[in-house]
Amino acid sequence: MAESQDIPIDRKLSEIFQEGYDLMSTLDTCYDPTNSFEVQTKIKKCIGLFEDSTRLVSLCGLFSSNETDDEVATDNLRYFLLPFFLGQLTLKLCNAERKEIVEVAEVYYNDFLRRCEDYKLCDKPAAVLVLDHGHHGGPDKLQDLTRMVQGRNAKLKQYEEKKELDDQIKTLKIAMKEDHVDDEVKRDFYLKLLKSCIMETQEELISISQEKQILEHLAVMRRNSGGGEEGRMHPPKGPQPKPLKPIIITRDAAQKAVYGLGYPSMPTMTVAEFYEQRVAEGIFPDAERMKEINKNSLMNRVYQDNEADLDKEAEEKEMLVEQDDEEYLARQRAKDEFKDDHRRGYGNRYNRS
């Protein structure tokens, strides 16, 4: 797994995510072997960017399990894709045991589906049914044949839906490259992209389940053969990489206990724990320094300037009143007379009787 990169304080979440997204797009058009040094370096860097984006999303508290997708801002919908992208990139890694890679990718894909289910972007039964692909034995062969036909028809229907959806996404992606994109176009693009990724995730989870069975079968064969060198799968040469750990940071300790049960050997961190770790490493500022940064921030300066302008304007008005300025007093009397003759809402009678 890529080393976590230092997150600059002045760098925006959208910038980090976009850099990772653009880098991942170059991998789709790259013809070099996946296990080449250049491609693996890009994959690790991309994973690091998406991991940092995931941490920042949790720190900002953009999502909550008691919301729906209608309550999420359009620009924030893209951050739902973070675990999906991390799952895809993890499967392309070549510097660790395949079993470990597959298990981490499975955690990411399940986390993606769970969050989509929380926000009503997909139905839970659909995700469960698609995983039920085992052989159903029984004396009635007609029932088995009917079940196989139904499964085949369902796959064909899903394939057609996915193809139509991907064509729509390609058209919307062209519109997204324009300088000024309408909010409805953006929202439609992100929602369709999420729906396509949900379908792909369900297929990937089936493939992962099958691959895990194959890997387990190979492990049993190696154990039965005595674990000799001939039947052993050699890891890549060089220093032993660190164990892979999915970055799924939760908001508090209660959520950590719940999410941790899903994969006990890969613990998650709360936001508070992550922030304290970053402060200790010197990456994030401590509380005192944050106060100083906020005091000198551009927004505070704007507020201070506005307050100064308002005070100055009030002093000028008071001076004009004291000096009995005829022009100022005439304007004020005209305002008072207008308010006397025109009540609040006067003239706003459209569509009223």
Backbone torsions as a table, in degrees:
resi	resn	phi	psi	omega
1	MET	NA	143.6	-179.1
2	ALA	-65.5	145.3	176.2
3	GLU	-66.3	140.7	179.3
4	SER	-67.1	128.2	-177.7
5	GLN	-84.2	153.4	175.8
6	ASP	-68.6	133.3	-179.2
7	ILE	-96.8	112.8	177.8
8	PRO	-62.5	142.5	-177.3
9	ILE	-63.6	-35.9	-175.2
10	ASP	-90.1	12.2	-179.1
11	ARG	-99.7	134.8	-175.9
12	LYS	-83.3	153.0	176.1
13	LEU	-59.7	-42.6	-178.2
14	SER	-61.7	-34.6	180.0
15	GLU	-69.0	-43.2	-179.6
16	ILE	-65.5	-45.1	179.6
17	PHE	-61.7	-45.6	-177.5
18	GLN	-64.0	-38.4	177.3
19	GLU	-62.6	-42.7	177.5
20	GLY	-65.4	-40.2	-179.7
21	TYR	-65.4	-43.6	179.2
22	ASP	-65.0	-40.0	179.6
23	LEU	-66.2	-39.2	178.3
24	MET	-65.8	-34.4	178.5
25	SER	-64.2	-32.9	178.8
26	THR	-68.7	-25.2	179.1
27	LEU	-68.6	-30.6	-179.5
28	ASP	-69.2	-26.6	-179.0
29	THR	-104.1	10.3	-179.4
30	CYS	-91.3	133.1	-177.9
31	TYR	-102.6	4.0	177.0
32	ASP	-73.0	153.8	177.6
33	PRO	-59.9	144.4	-178.2
34	THR	-60.8	-33.2	-177.5
35	ASN	-86.6	7.2	177.7
36	SER	-71.5	156.0	-176.3
37	PHE	-61.7	-43.0	-177.3
38	GLU	-62.8	-45.7	-178.6
39	VAL	-67.2	-43.3	179.5
40	GLN	-62.8	-36.4	177.4
41	THR	-63.9	-42.8	177.6
42	LYS	-63.6	-41.9	-179.5
43	ILE	-61.8	-44.6	-179.0
44	LYS	-65.9	-40.0	178.3
45	LYS	-65.0	-41.4	179.6
46	CYS	-63.8	-42.2	177.0
47	ILE	-60.5	-43.3	179.1
48	GLY	-60.3	-41.1	179.3
49	LEU	-65.7	-41.9	180.0
50	PHE	-71.9	-32.0	175.1
51	GLU	-64.2	-44.3	178.2
52	ASP	-64.6	-36.9	176.6
53	SER	-62.8	-40.8	178.8
54	THR	-62.5	-41.9	179.3
55	ARG	-62.9	-43.6	-178.6
56	LEU	-67.9	-36.3	176.7
57	VAL	-60.3	-41.8	179.1
58	SER	-68.9	-40.6	179.3
59	LEU	-63.4	-38.3	179.6
60	CYS	-75.6	-18.1	-178.7
61	GLY	64.0	44.1	-176.3
62	LEU	-69.4	-30.2	-173.7
63	PHE	-118.3	150.7	176.2
64	SER	-141.1	142.4	-174.5
65	SER	-71.0	-13.2	-179.0
66	ASN	-100.4	20.9	177.3
67	GLU	-109.8	172.3	171.7
68	THR	-118.6	170.0	-177.3
69	ASP	-64.8	-24.0	178.3
70	ASP	-65.0	-25.3	-178.1
71	GLU	-88.5	-3.5	-179.2
72	VAL	-93.1	134.0	177.5
73	ALA	-60.9	146.7	-175.4
74	THR	-56.1	-45.9	-177.7
75	ASP	-67.3	-21.1	-179.3
76	ASN	-85.6	-12.3	-179.6
77	LEU	-61.0	-31.9	-177.4
78	ARG	-64.7	-24.3	-177.7
79	TYR	-73.8	-13.7	171.7
80	PHE	-61.1	-26.9	-173.6
81	LEU	-78.8	-8.0	-175.6
82	LEU	-55.0	-52.1	179.5
83	PRO	-64.6	-31.1	177.5
84	PHE	-65.4	-47.3	178.6
85	PHE	-61.5	-41.4	179.9
86	LEU	-65.4	-36.3	176.8
87	GLY	-65.0	-43.8	178.7
88	GLN	-61.5	-47.0	-177.4
89	LEU	-67.8	-37.0	179.9
90	THR	-61.7	-38.9	179.7
91	LEU	-65.1	-17.5	-179.8
92	LYS	-91.6	-4.1	179.6
93	LEU	-70.5	147.6	-179.1
94	CYS	-127.9	9.2	-174.0
95	ASN	-105.0	20.3	179.8
96	ALA	-147.9	171.4	177.1
97	GLU	-62.4	138.1	-176.8
98	ARG	-61.2	-37.2	-179.7
99	LYS	-61.1	-41.7	179.7
100	GLU	-66.9	-41.4	179.2
101	ILE	-61.7	-45.9	-178.3
102	VAL	-63.8	-40.7	-178.9
103	GLU	-66.5	-40.1	178.7
104	VAL	-66.2	-43.7	178.0
105	ALA	-60.1	-38.6	179.1
106	GLU	-62.8	-38.9	177.5
107	VAL	-61.7	-44.8	179.8
108	TYR	-62.5	-46.1	-178.0
109	TYR	-64.9	-41.5	178.3
110	ASN	-65.2	-37.4	178.0
111	ASP	-65.0	-40.5	178.2
112	PHE	-61.2	-47.7	179.9
113	LEU	-64.4	-40.7	-178.1
114	ARG	-62.8	-41.0	-179.9
115	ARG	-69.8	-37.1	177.0
116	CYS	-65.7	-36.9	176.7
117	GLU	-66.5	-39.5	179.4
118	ASP	-60.7	-35.8	-177.5
119	TYR	-95.7	13.3	177.0
120	LYS	61.7	28.0	176.3
121	LEU	-83.0	-19.1	174.2
122	CYS	-152.2	162.9	-178.9
123	ASP	-94.4	138.0	-179.5
124	LYS	-61.9	-43.7	-179.8
125	PRO	-56.6	-34.6	-179.1
126	ALA	-63.6	-40.1	-179.8
127	ALA	-69.5	-31.8	-179.4
128	VAL	-77.1	-42.3	-177.2
129	LEU	-64.5	-35.9	-176.8
130	VAL	-68.4	-22.1	178.8
131	LEU	-83.6	-14.0	-177.3
132	ASP	-86.8	80.8	-173.8
133	HIS	-121.0	16.5	-178.9
134	GLY	-74.4	169.7	179.9
135	HIS	-79.9	131.7	179.0
136	HIS	-106.1	100.7	179.2
137	GLY	-79.6	160.1	178.4
138	GLY	170.3	163.3	-177.2
139	PRO	-71.5	-26.9	-176.5
140	ASP	-87.1	101.0	-178.8
141	LYS	-70.4	-26.9	179.4
142	LEU	-64.1	-39.6	177.5
143	GLN	-64.1	-40.8	178.2
144	ASP	-63.3	-41.7	179.7
145	LEU	-65.5	-42.0	178.3
146	THR	-61.8	-41.9	179.8
147	ARG	-64.1	-39.4	178.9
148	MET	-65.7	-40.9	179.0
149	VAL	-65.2	-42.3	179.1
150	GLN	-63.5	-40.7	178.2
151	GLY	-64.1	-40.3	179.6
152	ARG	-66.0	-43.1	178.8
153	ASN	-63.8	-38.8	178.7
154	ALA	-64.4	-40.2	179.1
155	LYS	-66.3	-41.0	178.9
156	LEU	-63.6	-41.9	179.2
157	LYS	-63.9	-43.0	179.8
158	GLN	-66.4	-36.9	178.5
159	TYR	-62.9	-43.6	179.5
160	GLU	-65.2	-41.5	178.5
161	GLU	-62.8	-42.4	-179.1
162	LYS	-65.1	-41.0	-179.3
163	LYS	-64.9	-44.7	178.2
164	GLU	-63.3	-40.3	179.7
165	LEU	-64.7	-43.7	-179.6
166	ASP	-64.7	-35.1	176.8
167	ASP	-65.1	-40.8	177.5
168	GLN	-65.3	-38.6	179.4
169	ILE	-64.5	-39.8	177.8
170	LYS	-61.2	-41.9	178.7
171	THR	-65.0	-44.6	-179.6
172	LEU	-67.9	-31.7	-179.7
173	LYS	-63.9	-34.8	176.3
174	ILE	-65.7	-42.3	178.6
175	ALA	-65.8	-30.9	-179.3
176	MET	-68.7	-18.2	-178.4
177	LYS	-83.1	-7.0	178.8
178	GLU	-70.7	160.2	-176.8
179	ASP	-64.5	-44.6	-179.6
180	HIS	-119.8	110.8	-177.7
181	VAL	-107.3	130.9	178.6
182	ASP	-65.1	145.0	-177.1
183	ASP	-61.2	-36.4	-180.0
184	GLU	-66.0	-37.1	177.9
185	VAL	-65.9	-43.4	177.6
186	LYS	-58.8	-49.0	-176.8
187	ARG	-62.9	-41.9	179.0
188	ASP	-62.5	-41.0	179.9
189	PHE	-63.0	-49.2	-177.3
190	TYR	-65.3	-40.4	-178.9
191	LEU	-67.3	-40.7	177.6
192	LYS	-67.5	-38.9	177.3
193	LEU	-63.8	-40.7	177.8
194	LEU	-63.9	-42.0	179.8
195	LYS	-62.9	-42.1	178.1
196	SER	-63.8	-41.4	179.6
197	CYS	-67.7	-33.1	176.7
198	ILE	-62.7	-45.8	177.4
199	MET	-60.4	-43.5	-179.4
200	GLU	-66.0	-37.2	178.8
201	THR	-63.1	-41.9	179.2
202	GLN	-62.1	-39.3	177.1
203	GLU	-68.0	-40.6	-179.5
204	GLU	-64.0	-38.0	179.8
205	LEU	-65.3	-33.9	175.5
206	ILE	-65.7	-45.7	179.6
207	SER	-62.4	-40.8	179.2
208	ILE	-64.0	-42.3	178.4
209	SER	-59.8	-42.1	178.7
210	GLN	-68.0	-40.8	-179.8
211	GLU	-66.1	-37.0	178.4
212	LYS	-63.1	-37.3	177.1
213	GLN	-64.9	-41.0	179.4
214	ILE	-65.5	-44.1	179.8
215	LEU	-63.1	-39.1	177.5
216	GLU	-65.5	-40.1	178.3
217	HIS	-63.2	-42.4	177.9
218	LEU	-64.4	-38.6	178.9
219	ALA	-64.3	-39.2	178.1
220	VAL	-64.9	-41.7	179.0
221	MET	-62.5	-40.0	179.1
222	ARG	-66.5	-39.7	179.0
223	ARG	-65.8	-40.7	-179.7
224	ASN	-67.8	-29.0	179.8
225	SER	-84.2	4.9	177.4
226	GLY	89.3	5.5	177.5
227	GLY	67.9	31.7	-179.3
228	GLY	-67.8	164.8	-177.8
229	GLU	-65.2	-28.7	-176.6
230	GLU	-67.9	-37.4	-176.6
231	GLY	-94.9	3.1	-176.3
232	ARG	-88.4	139.2	176.7
233	MET	-89.1	118.0	-175.5
234	HIS	-82.1	131.4	174.4
235	PRO	-72.9	163.7	179.5
236	PRO	-58.5	147.7	179.9
237	LYS	-70.1	159.6	179.6
238	GLY	111.3	-174.7	180.0
239	PRO	-63.4	145.5	-178.8
240	GLN	-67.5	123.8	-179.5
241	PRO	-71.4	159.1	177.6
242	LYS	-69.7	152.1	177.2
243	PRO	-60.0	142.7	179.2
244	LEU	-75.2	139.2	177.3
245	LYS	-137.7	122.6	178.5
246	PRO	-68.7	138.9	179.9
247	ILE	-95.1	94.3	176.3
248	ILE	-127.2	89.2	-173.9
249	ILE	-88.0	130.3	-178.5
250	THR	-100.8	168.1	-173.8
251	ARG	-77.4	-35.6	-175.3
252	ASP	-146.9	177.7	-175.9
253	ALA	-66.2	-33.8	179.6
254	ALA	-63.5	-45.0	177.8
255	GLN	-66.2	-34.7	179.0
256	LYS	-60.6	-41.1	179.4
257	ALA	-64.0	-39.0	-178.5
258	VAL	-71.1	-52.3	-177.7
259	TYR	-67.1	-30.7	-179.1
260	GLY	-65.0	-29.1	-179.6
261	LEU	-64.4	-26.2	-178.7
262	GLY	-66.8	-30.8	179.3
263	TYR	-152.1	81.3	-170.1
264	PRO	-58.0	-32.9	-175.1
265	SER	-78.7	-4.3	177.2
266	MET	-125.4	82.5	-173.4
267	PRO	-69.1	152.1	174.3
268	THR	-98.7	171.6	178.5
269	MET	-120.4	147.2	171.7
270	THR	-80.6	164.5	179.2
271	VAL	-62.0	-41.4	-179.6
272	ALA	-61.7	-44.0	178.9
273	GLU	-62.7	-42.2	-179.8
274	PHE	-64.4	-43.7	-178.1
275	TYR	-65.3	-42.2	178.4
276	GLU	-62.1	-38.0	178.5
277	GLN	-64.9	-42.5	-179.9
278	ARG	-67.2	-36.8	177.2
279	VAL	-64.0	-43.4	178.8
280	ALA	-62.8	-34.0	179.0
281	GLU	-79.8	-8.2	179.6
282	GLY	82.3	11.9	-178.6
283	ILE	-85.4	-46.8	177.2
284	PHE	-98.0	150.7	177.5
285	PRO	-77.2	154.0	176.0
286	ASP	-79.0	-179.6	-173.7
287	ALA	-61.8	-41.3	-178.6
288	GLU	-64.9	-42.0	-179.6
289	ARG	-67.6	-36.0	178.6
290	MET	-63.0	-37.0	177.4
291	LYS	-62.5	-41.8	179.6
292	GLU	-65.6	-41.0	178.9
293	ILE	-63.4	-44.5	-179.7
294	ASN	-65.2	-35.2	-179.6
295	LYS	-63.8	-38.5	-177.3
296	ASN	-96.5	11.9	-176.9
297	SER	-71.2	159.4	-179.3
298	LEU	-62.7	-38.4	-178.5
299	MET	-63.0	-41.8	178.9
300	ASN	-65.4	-37.2	177.5
301	ARG	-63.7	-39.0	178.1
302	VAL	-61.8	-45.9	178.5
303	TYR	-60.0	-43.0	-179.5
304	GLN	-63.4	-41.6	178.9
305	ASP	-64.6	-40.3	178.8
306	ASN	-63.2	-42.8	179.1
307	GLU	-63.2	-40.6	179.4
308	ALA	-64.3	-40.9	178.9
309	ASP	-64.0	-40.9	179.8
310	LEU	-65.6	-40.9	178.6
311	ASP	-63.5	-41.2	-179.6
312	LYS	-65.0	-41.1	179.3
313	GLU	-64.5	-40.5	178.8
314	ALA	-64.0	-39.9	178.8
315	GLU	-64.4	-40.9	179.7
316	GLU	-63.9	-41.5	178.5
317	LYS	-63.1	-42.4	-179.5
318	GLU	-64.0	-38.5	179.2
319	MET	-65.5	-40.4	179.4
320	LEU	-64.1	-38.8	178.4
321	VAL	-65.3	-44.0	-179.1
322	GLU	-64.2	-34.5	-178.5
323	GLN	-86.2	1.7	-179.0
324	ASP	53.1	48.1	179.0
325	ASP	-64.2	120.2	-172.8
326	GLU	-65.8	-42.2	-178.1
327	GLU	-63.9	-44.9	-179.5
328	TYR	-64.8	-45.4	-178.8
329	LEU	-64.6	-35.9	179.1
330	ALA	-65.3	-40.2	178.5
331	ARG	-63.8	-43.0	-179.2
332	GLN	-64.3	-41.5	178.9
333	ARG	-64.8	-39.4	179.0
334	ALA	-62.2	-40.7	177.4
335	LYS	-61.8	-45.0	-179.2
336	ASP	-63.1	-42.3	179.7
337	GLU	-64.7	-39.5	178.7
338	PHE	-63.3	-41.6	179.5
339	LYS	-66.1	-33.2	178.9
340	ASP	-66.9	-38.7	-176.2
341	ASP	-86.5	-21.4	-176.0
342	HIS	-126.2	108.0	178.5
343	ARG	-72.1	164.8	178.2
344	ARG	-59.2	130.3	-179.2
345	GLY	88.6	0.4	-179.5
346	TYR	-61.6	131.8	179.1
347	GLY	92.3	-17.6	179.0
348	ASN	-90.3	67.3	-174.0
349	ARG	-111.4	20.4	-177.8
350	TYR	-63.6	132.1	178.3
351	ASN	64.5	20.8	177.1
352	ARG	-115.2	151.9	-178.6
353	SER	-80.7	NA	NA
